[in-house]
Amino acid sequence: MSRLTSLKSSLQSQPSKLSTINPDSWRAGKETSAQRGYGYKWQKARAAWIEAHPLCEYCKREGRVTAGSVVDHITPHQGDMTLFWARTNWQTLCGPCHNVVKKTEESRLLDL
Ligand SMILES: [Zn+2]
């Protein structure tokens, strides 16, 4: 005598929005002009560079052997794509060294 008619689903009336999710939406609105140069091409070039030059240049100068994780532009490219892609302007740095460089560069700019 027990009929489960009370669980008739009304959930099906909910609109399904899952199929409309854009895979790029996670970065929508986050992109700056500087980051536009850091696309897929850069990710690949950067990975290849680190593989060929795995050690932090600054640590190497100090006699330390540290695995680098950042490809730094020796001369800040400031949007100059020639400078950006010039391998002669690239060096591998570890995270801490890169932070020091960036801070130094910023303070240098502020002194101008
Ligand atoms: Zn370092």
Backbone and ligand atoms as CSV (ligand in chain L), in Angstrom:
chain,resi,resn,atom,element,x,y,z
A,1,MET,N,N,0.806,-1.211,0.000
A,1,MET,CA,C,0.000,0.000,0.000
A,1,MET,C,C,0.833,1.252,0.000
A,2,SER,N,N,2.181,1.148,-0.069
A,2,SER,CA,C,3.000,2.359,-0.067
A,2,SER,C,C,3.474,2.691,-1.480
A,3,ARG,N,N,2.972,3.721,-1.995
A,3,ARG,CA,C,3.379,4.126,-3.347
A,3,ARG,C,C,4.219,5.387,-3.270
A,4,LEU,N,N,5.385,5.344,-3.881
A,4,LEU,CA,C,6.312,6.493,-3.798
A,4,LEU,C,C,6.004,7.517,-4.888
A,5,THR,N,N,4.894,8.095,-4.732
A,5,THR,CA,C,4.530,9.105,-5.736
A,5,THR,C,C,4.919,10.502,-5.314
A,6,SER,N,N,5.319,10.634,-4.032
A,6,SER,CA,C,5.588,11.985,-3.534
A,6,SER,C,C,6.907,12.560,-4.046
A,7,LEU,N,N,7.812,11.676,-4.568
A,7,LEU,CA,C,9.118,12.159,-5.004
A,7,LEU,C,C,9.165,12.497,-6.492
A,8,LYS,N,N,8.051,12.809,-6.993
A,8,LYS,CA,C,8.018,13.236,-8.387
A,8,LYS,C,C,8.951,14.444,-8.546
A,9,SER,N,N,9.869,14.336,-9.419
A,9,SER,CA,C,10.922,15.352,-9.461
A,9,SER,C,C,10.477,16.631,-10.146
A,10,SER,N,N,10.696,17.703,-9.427
A,10,SER,CA,C,10.480,19.010,-10.047
A,10,SER,C,C,11.815,19.628,-10.437
A,11,LEU,N,N,12.892,18.870,-10.174
A,11,LEU,CA,C,14.231,19.397,-10.461
A,11,LEU,C,C,14.481,19.564,-11.958
A,12,GLN,N,N,13.732,18.788,-12.730
A,12,GLN,CA,C,13.991,18.823,-14.173
A,12,GLN,C,C,13.632,20.163,-14.795
A,13,SER,N,N,12.908,20.952,-14.042
A,13,SER,CA,C,12.537,22.249,-14.598
A,13,SER,C,C,13.674,23.259,-14.492
A,14,GLN,N,N,14.758,22.873,-13.747
A,14,GLN,CA,C,15.895,23.795,-13.625
A,14,GLN,C,C,16.659,23.860,-14.941
A,15,PRO,N,N,16.946,25.057,-15.379
A,15,PRO,CA,C,17.690,25.180,-16.632
A,15,PRO,C,C,19.128,24.672,-16.465
A,16,SER,N,N,19.622,23.986,-17.444
A,16,SER,CA,C,20.990,23.484,-17.383
A,16,SER,C,C,21.926,24.467,-18.068
A,17,LYS,N,N,22.782,25.081,-17.256
A,17,LYS,CA,C,23.698,26.079,-17.812
A,17,LYS,C,C,25.107,25.529,-17.985
A,18,LEU,N,N,25.300,24.297,-17.547
A,18,LEU,CA,C,26.657,23.748,-17.544
A,18,LEU,C,C,27.278,23.676,-18.929
A,19,SER,N,N,26.443,23.467,-19.925
A,19,SER,CA,C,26.992,23.279,-21.261
A,19,SER,C,C,27.483,24.587,-21.871
A,20,THR,N,N,27.160,25.709,-21.227
A,20,THR,CA,C,27.543,26.989,-21.819
A,20,THR,C,C,28.823,27.554,-21.215
A,21,ILE,N,N,29.461,26.796,-20.330
A,21,ILE,CA,C,30.689,27.316,-19.704
A,21,ILE,C,C,31.810,27.438,-20.725
A,22,ASN,N,N,32.378,28.604,-20.786
A,22,ASN,CA,C,33.473,28.869,-21.708
A,22,ASN,C,C,34.792,28.465,-21.043
A,23,PRO,N,N,35.582,27.605,-21.681
A,23,PRO,CA,C,36.844,27.175,-21.058
A,23,PRO,C,C,37.805,28.325,-20.793
A,24,ASP,N,N,37.632,29.425,-21.497
A,24,ASP,CA,C,38.530,30.566,-21.289
A,24,ASP,C,C,37.993,31.547,-20.255
A,25,SER,N,N,36.827,31.254,-19.708
A,25,SER,CA,C,36.192,32.254,-18.852
A,25,SER,C,C,36.966,32.512,-17.564
A,26,TRP,N,N,37.795,31.551,-17.147
A,26,TRP,CA,C,38.533,31.732,-15.901
A,26,TRP,C,C,39.497,32.902,-15.957
A,27,ARG,N,N,39.938,33.254,-17.163
A,27,ARG,CA,C,40.876,34.367,-17.223
A,27,ARG,C,C,40.247,35.619,-17.838
A,28,ALA,N,N,38.962,35.537,-18.067
A,28,ALA,CA,C,38.300,36.687,-18.654
A,28,ALA,C,C,38.434,37.890,-17.725
A,29,GLY,N,N,38.826,38.984,-18.279
A,29,GLY,CA,C,38.928,40.203,-17.490
A,29,GLY,C,C,40.205,40.307,-16.690
A,30,LYS,N,N,41.018,39.237,-16.688
A,30,LYS,CA,C,42.244,39.293,-15.895
A,30,LYS,C,C,43.446,39.687,-16.746
A,31,GLU,N,N,43.270,39.637,-18.044
A,31,GLU,CA,C,44.403,39.831,-18.928
A,31,GLU,C,C,44.803,41.296,-19.005
A,32,THR,N,N,46.087,41.564,-18.840
A,32,THR,CA,C,46.594,42.910,-19.033
A,32,THR,C,C,47.415,42.927,-20.311
A,33,SER,N,N,47.791,44.097,-20.749
A,33,SER,CA,C,48.558,44.199,-21.985
A,33,SER,C,C,49.901,43.491,-21.847
A,34,ALA,N,N,50.475,43.539,-20.651
A,34,ALA,CA,C,51.761,42.876,-20.435
A,34,ALA,C,C,51.616,41.367,-20.537
A,35,GLN,N,N,50.505,40.851,-20.046
A,35,GLN,CA,C,50.321,39.410,-20.027
A,35,GLN,C,C,50.008,38.843,-21.397
A,36,ARG,N,N,49.569,39.691,-22.311
A,36,ARG,CA,C,49.207,39.178,-23.622
A,36,ARG,C,C,50.406,38.573,-24.337
A,37,GLY,N,N,51.598,39.079,-24.035
A,37,GLY,CA,C,52.797,38.504,-24.622
A,37,GLY,C,C,53.126,37.144,-24.036
A,38,TYR,N,N,52.575,36.851,-22.881
A,38,TYR,CA,C,52.872,35.619,-22.164
A,38,TYR,C,C,51.847,34.545,-22.495
A,39,GLY,N,N,51.685,34.277,-23.754
A,39,GLY,CA,C,50.710,33.275,-24.155
A,39,GLY,C,C,51.330,31.897,-24.258
A,40,TYR,N,N,50.676,31.081,-25.041
A,40,TYR,CA,C,51.104,29.693,-25.197
A,40,TYR,C,C,52.506,29.610,-25.786
A,41,LYS,N,N,52.768,30.467,-26.744
A,41,LYS,CA,C,54.084,30.484,-27.397
A,41,LYS,C,C,55.181,30.748,-26.365
A,42,TRP,N,N,54.896,31.697,-25.475
A,42,TRP,CA,C,55.865,32.028,-24.428
A,42,TRP,C,C,56.042,30.861,-23.464
A,43,GLN,N,N,54.935,30.240,-23.066
A,43,GLN,CA,C,55.012,29.104,-22.148
A,43,GLN,C,C,55.923,28.014,-22.699
A,44,LYS,N,N,55.802,27.765,-23.997
A,44,LYS,CA,C,56.612,26.731,-24.626
A,44,LYS,C,C,58.072,27.143,-24.697
A,45,ALA,N,N,58.307,28.393,-25.114
A,45,ALA,CA,C,59.681,28.897,-25.254
A,45,ALA,C,C,60.360,28.937,-23.892
A,46,ARG,N,N,59.613,29.351,-22.910
A,46,ARG,CA,C,60.109,29.460,-21.543
A,46,ARG,C,C,60.515,28.085,-21.004
A,47,ALA,N,N,59.649,27.095,-21.227
A,47,ALA,CA,C,59.921,25.733,-20.746
A,47,ALA,C,C,61.178,25.179,-21.408
A,48,ALA,N,N,61.320,25.431,-22.712
A,48,ALA,CA,C,62.492,24.945,-23.440
A,48,ALA,C,C,63.753,25.636,-22.930
A,49,TRP,N,N,63.633,26.932,-22.622
A,49,TRP,CA,C,64.775,27.701,-22.126
A,49,TRP,C,C,65.234,27.163,-20.766
A,50,ILE,N,N,64.292,26.946,-19.888
A,50,ILE,CA,C,64.616,26.458,-18.544
A,50,ILE,C,C,65.262,25.077,-18.622
A,51,GLU,N,N,64.794,24.285,-19.586
A,51,GLU,CA,C,65.366,22.961,-19.741
A,51,GLU,C,C,66.825,23.058,-20.176
A,52,ALA,N,N,67.110,24.017,-21.054
A,52,ALA,CA,C,68.472,24.183,-21.554
A,52,ALA,C,C,69.342,24.958,-20.562
A,53,HIS,N,N,68.715,25.839,-19.772
A,53,HIS,CA,C,69.443,26.664,-18.799
A,53,HIS,C,C,68.762,26.534,-17.443
A,54,PRO,N,N,68.956,25.386,-16.789
A,54,PRO,CA,C,68.138,25.094,-15.591
A,54,PRO,C,C,68.536,25.853,-14.331
A,55,LEU,N,N,69.718,26.456,-14.326
A,55,LEU,CA,C,70.194,27.039,-13.068
A,55,LEU,C,C,70.031,28.548,-13.007
A,56,CYS,N,N,69.747,29.035,-11.809
A,56,CYS,CA,C,69.611,30.469,-11.578
A,56,CYS,C,C,70.960,31.160,-11.811
A,57,GLU,N,N,70.950,32.155,-12.704
A,57,GLU,CA,C,72.186,32.859,-13.060
A,57,GLU,C,C,72.765,33.638,-11.877
A,58,TYR,N,N,71.910,34.254,-11.103
A,58,TYR,CA,C,72.383,35.070,-9.982
A,58,TYR,C,C,73.003,34.189,-8.903
A,59,CYS,N,N,72.331,33.072,-8.618
A,59,CYS,CA,C,72.874,32.152,-7.620
A,59,CYS,C,C,74.205,31.591,-8.107
A,60,LYS,N,N,74.279,31.311,-9.403
A,60,LYS,CA,C,75.518,30.780,-9.981
A,60,LYS,C,C,76.660,31.760,-9.726
A,61,ARG,N,N,76.394,33.048,-9.917
A,61,ARG,CA,C,77.408,34.088,-9.676
A,61,ARG,C,C,77.868,34.101,-8.223
A,62,GLU,N,N,76.931,33.754,-7.333
A,62,GLU,CA,C,77.250,33.733,-5.903
A,62,GLU,C,C,77.844,32.394,-5.483
A,63,GLY,N,N,78.014,31.508,-6.464
A,63,GLY,CA,C,78.571,30.208,-6.155
A,63,GLY,C,C,77.561,29.203,-5.646
A,64,ARG,N,N,76.283,29.567,-5.777
A,64,ARG,CA,C,75.237,28.633,-5.359
A,64,ARG,C,C,74.666,27.923,-6.579
A,65,VAL,N,N,74.232,26.698,-6.372
A,65,VAL,CA,C,73.570,25.967,-7.445
A,65,VAL,C,C,72.093,25.849,-7.099
A,66,THR,N,N,71.296,26.650,-7.781
A,66,THR,CA,C,69.859,26.679,-7.492
A,66,THR,C,C,69.088,26.474,-8.786
A,67,ALA,N,N,68.128,25.604,-8.743
A,67,ALA,CA,C,67.269,25.399,-9.912
A,67,ALA,C,C,66.415,26.638,-10.123
A,68,GLY,N,N,66.446,27.164,-11.336
A,68,GLY,CA,C,65.660,28.351,-11.644
A,68,GLY,C,C,64.264,27.983,-12.081
A,69,SER,N,N,63.371,28.924,-11.953
A,69,SER,CA,C,61.983,28.668,-12.345
A,69,SER,C,C,61.410,29.816,-13.161
A,70,VAL,N,N,62.215,30.876,-13.318
A,70,VAL,CA,C,61.706,32.065,-13.989
A,70,VAL,C,C,62.644,32.437,-15.126
A,71,VAL,N,N,62.081,32.773,-16.286
A,71,VAL,CA,C,62.891,33.357,-17.345
A,71,VAL,C,C,62.743,34.864,-17.237
A,72,ASP,N,N,63.858,35.499,-16.918
A,72,ASP,CA,C,63.829,36.945,-16.704
A,72,ASP,C,C,64.386,37.653,-17.926
A,73,HIS,N,N,63.855,38.830,-18.223
A,73,HIS,CA,C,64.418,39.665,-19.278
A,73,HIS,C,C,65.478,40.562,-18.651
A,74,ILE,N,N,66.703,40.402,-19.096
A,74,ILE,CA,C,67.825,41.142,-18.522
A,74,ILE,C,C,67.571,42.645,-18.649
A,75,THR,N,N,67.222,43.063,-19.861
A,75,THR,CA,C,66.754,44.434,-20.062
A,75,THR,C,C,65.240,44.388,-20.108
A,76,PRO,N,N,64.572,45.099,-19.208
A,76,PRO,CA,C,63.092,45.054,-19.192
A,76,PRO,C,C,62.525,45.373,-20.573
A,77,HIS,N,N,61.681,44.494,-21.095
A,77,HIS,CA,C,61.190,44.665,-22.470
A,77,HIS,C,C,60.151,45.766,-22.588
A,78,GLN,N,N,59.428,46.002,-21.501
A,78,GLN,CA,C,58.410,47.069,-21.475
A,78,GLN,C,C,57.540,47.070,-22.711
A,79,GLY,N,N,57.148,45.877,-23.117
A,79,GLY,CA,C,56.235,45.763,-24.250
A,79,GLY,C,C,56.922,45.685,-25.605
A,80,ASP,N,N,58.240,45.831,-25.629
A,80,ASP,CA,C,58.995,45.736,-26.881
A,80,ASP,C,C,59.144,44.265,-27.248
A,81,MET,N,N,58.450,43.828,-28.301
A,81,MET,CA,C,58.417,42.408,-28.643
A,81,MET,C,C,59.761,41.888,-29.151
A,82,THR,N,N,60.547,42.774,-29.767
A,82,THR,CA,C,61.885,42.352,-30.212
A,82,THR,C,C,62.733,42.005,-29.010
A,83,LEU,N,N,62.675,42.859,-28.024
A,83,LEU,CA,C,63.423,42.635,-26.779
A,83,LEU,C,C,62.845,41.438,-26.021
A,84,PHE,N,N,61.547,41.325,-26.096
A,84,PHE,CA,C,60.853,40.254,-25.398
A,84,PHE,C,C,61.337,38.886,-25.872
A,85,TRP,N,N,61.467,38.725,-27.192
A,85,TRP,CA,C,61.805,37.416,-27.762
A,85,TRP,C,C,63.300,37.222,-27.979
A,86,ALA,N,N,64.117,38.225,-27.724
A,86,ALA,CA,C,65.562,38.099,-27.929
A,86,ALA,C,C,66.154,37.180,-26.872
A,87,ARG,N,N,66.625,35.996,-27.319
A,87,ARG,CA,C,67.182,35.025,-26.374
A,87,ARG,C,C,68.402,35.590,-25.647
A,88,THR,N,N,69.098,36.511,-26.284
A,88,THR,CA,C,70.267,37.115,-25.640
A,88,THR,C,C,69.851,37.979,-24.456
A,89,ASN,N,N,68.589,38.272,-24.368
A,89,ASN,CA,C,68.069,39.100,-23.278
A,89,ASN,C,C,67.402,38.244,-22.198
A,90,TRP,N,N,67.563,36.923,-22.309
A,90,TRP,CA,C,66.921,36.033,-21.339
A,90,TRP,C,C,67.934,35.490,-20.344
A,91,GLN,N,N,67.488,35.306,-19.134
A,91,GLN,CA,C,68.298,34.592,-18.161
A,91,GLN,C,C,67.373,33.843,-17.204
A,92,THR,N,N,67.885,32.711,-16.721
A,92,THR,CA,C,67.103,31.925,-15.769
A,92,THR,C,C,67.364,32.432,-14.360
A,93,LEU,N,N,66.310,32.647,-13.618
A,93,LEU,CA,C,66.435,33.037,-12.211
A,93,LEU,C,C,65.546,32.138,-11.362
A,94,CYS,N,N,65.918,32.008,-10.097
A,94,CYS,CA,C,65.015,31.342,-9.169
A,94,CYS,C,C,64.011,32.383,-8.663
A,95,GLY,N,N,62.969,31.942,-8.036
A,95,GLY,CA,C,61.923,32.851,-7.569
A,95,GLY,C,C,62.448,33.982,-6.701
A,96,PRO,N,N,63.201,33.672,-5.630
A,96,PRO,CA,C,63.705,34.729,-4.748
A,96,PRO,C,C,64.584,35.741,-5.473
A,97,CYS,N,N,65.499,35.276,-6.334
A,97,CYS,CA,C,66.358,36.207,-7.069
A,97,CYS,C,C,65.524,37.077,-7.990
A,98,HIS,N,N,64.539,36.484,-8.640
A,98,HIS,CA,C,63.691,37.237,-9.545
A,98,HIS,C,C,62.976,38.360,-8.805
A,99,ASN,N,N,62.510,38.053,-7.598
A,99,ASN,CA,C,61.835,39.078,-6.801
A,99,ASN,C,C,62.768,40.228,-6.470
A,100,VAL,N,N,64.010,39.901,-6.146
A,100,VAL,CA,C,64.993,40.940,-5.835
A,100,VAL,C,C,65.230,41.826,-7.056
A,101,VAL,N,N,65.379,41.173,-8.229
A,101,VAL,CA,C,65.613,41.935,-9.454
A,101,VAL,C,C,64.460,42.874,-9.716
A,102,LYS,N,N,63.257,42.342,-9.611
A,102,LYS,CA,C,62.088,43.166,-9.908
A,102,LYS,C,C,61.993,44.349,-8.947
A,103,LYS,N,N,62.302,44.111,-7.684
A,103,LYS,CA,C,62.258,45.200,-6.710
A,103,LYS,C,C,63.298,46.254,-7.044
A,104,THR,N,N,64.484,45.791,-7.418
A,104,THR,CA,C,65.551,46.726,-7.765
A,104,THR,C,C,65.160,47.547,-8.980
A,105,GLU,N,N,64.589,46.862,-9.976
A,105,GLU,CA,C,64.174,47.567,-11.180
A,105,GLU,C,C,63.112,48.605,-10.873
A,106,GLU,N,N,62.173,48.226,-10.029
A,106,GLU,CA,C,61.104,49.153,-9.699
A,106,GLU,C,C,61.648,50.377,-8.990
A,107,SER,N,N,62.568,50.149,-8.036
A,107,SER,CA,C,63.089,51.291,-7.302
A,107,SER,C,C,63.948,52.162,-8.208
A,108,ARG,N,N,64.614,51.503,-9.197
A,108,ARG,CA,C,65.402,52.275,-10.158
A,108,ARG,C,C,64.489,53.168,-10.971
A,109,LEU,N,N,63.350,52.615,-11.377
A,109,LEU,CA,C,62.409,53.404,-12.153
A,109,LEU,C,C,61.840,54.563,-11.330
A,110,LEU,N,N,61.624,54.286,-10.056
A,110,LEU,CA,C,61.055,55.315,-9.206
A,110,LEU,C,C,62.044,56.458,-8.961
A,111,ASP,N,N,63.333,56.125,-9.069
A,111,ASP,CA,C,64.353,57.156,-8.840
A,111,ASP,C,C,64.480,58.122,-9.998
A,112,LEU,N,N,63.970,57.736,-11.149
A,112,LEU,CA,C,64.147,58.570,-12.330
A,112,LEU,C,C,63.458,59.929,-12.180
L,1,ZN,ZN,ZN,68.720,32.565,-7.447
